[in-house]
C-alpha cells in the first residue's frame, strides 16, 4: 500500500513520528514535508506548496495521512480531483482550540477554524491520548458559540465518532546501546529534558528545587530539552544559583550524548501545565529515571495504576507543588526508594516502534479496505 504522508511542520515530535512510520511500517510511506519555519504560516498558507510537491509523486496513492498542522480542505481542493475519493487520516499531534497561549496573546480563531474544517474532512482522527480527545470535545462547543447563526453543534459528535486513541511509537530500543551510569553519581541527578517554554511551567520546577536547596539537600542538574524558543528567565537564574552543580545546560543535538545523559539521571520531573503527549519524559523513564509527573493531563492514563502510589517506593504522580516537594525530599533523603528500572520500562516499552507499528499498519489497512 502507498501512503502519502503530509507534514507541513517537520520538526520535533512531528518529525520523529513520521521518521518512525517510514522506517518501520510494512507499507510504503511517501513523505511530503516542510521544515520548521513558523507554525502559523505552515498551517495557514503552505497548502499551495504542499500541493505543488505532491505533483511530483507519480505513484498511485491508497491512503492519505496528514498531520494536525495541515489545512486539509485547502490541500484537497488544490489537488482535486486526485484525492477526492482517497481515505484520509489526520494525526492529531495537537489542536488549536486548547493549546496554551503565551501571556499577552489571544487565541486566533482563524487557526481553530482551519483545524475544525480539517477534522470534518478527515475520515479518521487519531489522537495521542484520551485526555486530548476529551479536552478537545469540551472546547469545540465553546468555539462553535462564536458562530453568528447556525452553531452546528451536531458536528462535535461527528468528530467524536471518528476519533480514536493511538499513542505514538517511540524510538526506545536505541537507548539500549548506552549503559546506566547513575551509580557513579556523587549526588542524585535531577533531569529536565522538555522544551524550555512557559507551558512546561519551569517556574514551578525551579521553585521546588530552590526549596530543596534551602534545606541543604544535595543534587546535581541536567537541564536539556528544546531551547529554540524564547528562554524563560528561570533557566538563567538557575545557572547563576546552581552553576557548579549543572552537569549539562542546553539542547542536545546528538542522540548518543542525549542517551548518556538520561542514563546518568536519577529523577525526571514534569511540571507541565498543559501538553498532549510528552515523549522526552517517556524516554527518560525508559532509561531508568524515576518520574514525578502531574496527576493530570495524559499522565494518569500513561502510568499503570499500580505505580501511582507503589509500596516501599516513591510515587510517580503528584497532586500539587507541595506534594512534588515532599515526594522529591523523601526520595533525596532516602525515606523512599526509586522504582527499579524494570518497573519503569514496563510503563512504556510497548510503545517502541517495533511493537507499536502493528497497530498503525492495521489502521491503515482497515481504512484502505473500507473504501
Secondary structure as GFF3:
##gff-version 3
##sequence-region A 1 371
A	DSSP	beta_strand	2	10	.	.	.	ID=ss1
A	DSSP	alpha_helix	12	24	.	.	.	ID=ss2
A	DSSP	beta_strand	28	35	.	.	.	ID=ss3
A	DSSP	alpha_helix	39	44	.	.	.	ID=ss4
A	DSSP	alpha_helix	47	54	.	.	.	ID=ss5
A	DSSP	beta_strand	63	67	.	.	.	ID=ss6
A	DSSP	alpha_helix	72	78	.	.	.	ID=ss7
A	DSSP	beta_strand	87	92	.	.	.	ID=ss8
A	DSSP	alpha_helix	109	121	.	.	.	ID=ss9
A	DSSP	beta_strand	124	127	.	.	.	ID=ss10
A	DSSP	alpha_helix	130	144	.	.	.	ID=ss11
A	DSSP	alpha_helix	154	161	.	.	.	ID=ss12
A	DSSP	beta_strand	163	165	.	.	.	ID=ss13
A	DSSP	three_ten_helix	173	177	.	.	.	ID=ss14
A	DSSP	three_ten_helix	182	184	.	.	.	ID=ss15
A	DSSP	beta_strand	189	192	.	.	.	ID=ss16
A	DSSP	three_ten_helix	198	200	.	.	.	ID=ss17
A	DSSP	alpha_helix	202	214	.	.	.	ID=ss18
A	DSSP	beta_strand	220	223	.	.	.	ID=ss19
A	DSSP	alpha_helix	233	242	.	.	.	ID=ss20
A	DSSP	three_ten_helix	243	245	.	.	.	ID=ss21
A	DSSP	beta_strand	246	249	.	.	.	ID=ss22
A	DSSP	alpha_helix	255	264	.	.	.	ID=ss23
A	DSSP	beta_strand	267	269	.	.	.	ID=ss24
A	DSSP	alpha_helix	279	286	.	.	.	ID=ss25
A	DSSP	beta_strand	290	294	.	.	.	ID=ss26
A	DSSP	alpha_helix	299	302	.	.	.	ID=ss27
A	DSSP	three_ten_helix	305	307	.	.	.	ID=ss28
A	DSSP	beta_strand	317	318	.	.	.	ID=ss29
A	DSSP	alpha_helix	321	332	.	.	.	ID=ss30
A	DSSP	alpha_helix	341	348	.	.	.	ID=ss31
A	DSSP	three_ten_helix	349	351	.	.	.	ID=ss32
A	DSSP	alpha_helix	353	370	.	.	.	ID=ss33
###
